[in-house]
Amino acid sequence: MAEITISEGWDKIRTKIKRKYSHLTDAMLPFSPGQEEELIRNLMNLVHRDRKYVVFMLTKFQRTMDSNRL
């Protein structure tokens, strides 16, 4: 089970991910509510980082959604 729940603001989170990892595209980052586990696994493969880091990054981006800060 995923450690994070993304209920709203996916577009802003996706934008931050694409800013941090410029090689990623919208097509590489599909997401539907309730599919957080698949998103985490997909990001782990795309950015070559472990699960702990990906969950940390998503949590941070969700907390700072209204900020331009990465």
C-alpha positions as a Python dict, from the first residue, in 0.01 Angstrom:
ca = {
    (1, 'M'): (0, 0, 0),
    (2, 'A'): (124, 348, -87),
    (3, 'E'): (249, 574, 191),
    (4, 'I'): (97, 880, 24),
    (5, 'T'): (-247, 971, -107),
    (6, 'I'): (-280, 1222, -388),
    (7, 'S'): (-636, 1345, -388),
    (8, 'E'): (-596, 1676, -569),
    (9, 'G'): (-335, 1891, -735),
    (10, 'W'): (-178, 1621, -950),
    (11, 'D'): (-122, 1870, -1233),
    (12, 'K'): (89, 2094, -1007),
    (13, 'I'): (282, 1798, -866),
    (14, 'R'): (346, 1664, -1218),
    (15, 'T'): (474, 2008, -1324),
    (16, 'K'): (720, 2011, -1033),
    (17, 'I'): (839, 1660, -1119),
    (18, 'K'): (894, 1762, -1481),
    (19, 'R'): (1085, 2073, -1369),
    (20, 'K'): (1310, 1865, -1147),
    (21, 'Y'): (1357, 1588, -1405),
    (22, 'S'): (1347, 1763, -1742),
    (23, 'H'): (1368, 1440, -1940),
    (24, 'L'): (1019, 1334, -1824),
    (25, 'T'): (703, 1408, -2022),
    (26, 'D'): (330, 1408, -1944),
    (27, 'A'): (297, 1075, -2125),
    (28, 'M'): (556, 922, -1890),
    (29, 'L'): (364, 1033, -1581),
    (30, 'P'): (13, 888, -1600),
    (31, 'F'): (-188, 899, -1279),
    (32, 'S'): (-542, 824, -1168),
    (33, 'P'): (-669, 868, -811),
    (34, 'G'): (-611, 551, -615),
    (35, 'Q'): (-313, 450, -831),
    (36, 'E'): (-42, 593, -604),
    (37, 'E'): (142, 261, -579),
    (38, 'E'): (182, 240, -957),
    (39, 'L'): (295, 604, -967),
    (40, 'I'): (563, 538, -704),
    (41, 'R'): (694, 231, -890),
    (42, 'N'): (692, 418, -1221),
    (43, 'L'): (884, 714, -1075),
    (44, 'M'): (1136, 481, -909),
    (45, 'N'): (1220, 341, -1252),
    (46, 'L'): (1216, 674, -1434),
    (47, 'V'): (1438, 869, -1194),
    (48, 'H'): (1651, 573, -1077),
    (49, 'R'): (1591, 641, -707),
    (50, 'D'): (1468, 424, -421),
    (51, 'R'): (1114, 413, -286),
    (52, 'K'): (1194, 621, 22),
    (53, 'Y'): (1321, 911, -190),
    (54, 'V'): (1026, 902, -433),
    (55, 'V'): (773, 906, -147),
    (56, 'F'): (967, 1191, 18),
    (57, 'M'): (969, 1388, -308),
    (58, 'L'): (595, 1340, -368),
    (59, 'T'): (513, 1433, -9),
    (60, 'K'): (729, 1745, -31),
    (61, 'F'): (575, 1851, -362),
    (62, 'Q'): (227, 1796, -221),
    (63, 'R'): (303, 2010, 87),
    (64, 'T'): (451, 2292, -119),
    (65, 'M'): (204, 2277, -406),
    (66, 'D'): (137, 2652, -415),
    (67, 'S'): (505, 2740, -411),
    (68, 'N'): (743, 2748, -708),
    (69, 'R'): (1005, 2586, -493),
    (70, 'L'): (1123, 2237, -585),
}
